[in-house]
């Protein structure tokens, strides 16, 4: 059975992975938007996709973090013996 600190470390690592992926994806899309800013129609499309990406990625990251928090809470209760 894992200890309480093992559960905390695993949760911390998973949250870091989730938000690092969110941050990295944002930089990639932002770089694409900046690279296409001088091509007018492509720039408009890219900016629209940037907004859509930001919304979807943020919702996905928050949802995954919340689900991870619920799973971690259940694992902590199991480790600590609270039901």
N, C-alpha and C positions, 0 to 999 in steps of 0.2 A: 504494500500500500504506500503511495507517495506521501511525503510529508507536506505540511502546510506551505513551507517555503518553496518546495518543488512546484506546487500548483501556482504560487505567485510568480515564480520565475518563468514558467511556461506561458502564463497569461501575458506577462510583460513582453516577452519575445514575440508572441503572436500579434499583439497590438502594434508593436513596433513595425512588424512586417506589413501589416495592413496599411498603416499610415505612411510608411516609406513608399509603398507602391502607389498610393494616392498622390503623394508629393512628386514622385518621379514622373508619373503619367501627366501631371499638370505641367511640369517643365517641358516635357516632350511636345505637348499640344501647344504650349505657349511659344516654343521655338518654331514650330511649324507656322503658327499665326504670324510671327515676326518675319519669317522667311518669305511669306507670300503677301506681305502688306502692300507691295507696290503693284501687284496684279489685282485690279479693282474687283472684278466679280469673284475671283478666287479668294480674295481677302474677306469679302463679305460672307461667303460660305464658310470659310475657316473660322471666322469670329463667331458665327452662329453655332458651329460645331463645338467651339471652345466653351460656350455657355452651356450647351446641352451636356457636354462631357463633364463639366464642373458639377452640374446638378446631379447627374446620374452617379458619378464617382463618389460624391459626398454622401448621397443617400445610401449607396452600397457600403461604403466604409463605416458609416454610423450604424447601419443595420448589422453588419458583421461584428462590430465592436460590442453592440448590445447583446447579440446572441452569445458572444464569447463571455461577456460578463455573467450572463445567466448560467452558462455551463460551468464557469469558474466558481460561481456561488454554490452550485450544487456539489461540485467537487470539494470545496472547502467544508461544506456541511458534512459530507461523508468522511473527510479526513478528521474533522474535529468531533465527529460523533453526534452532531446536532441534526435532527430530522424534523 
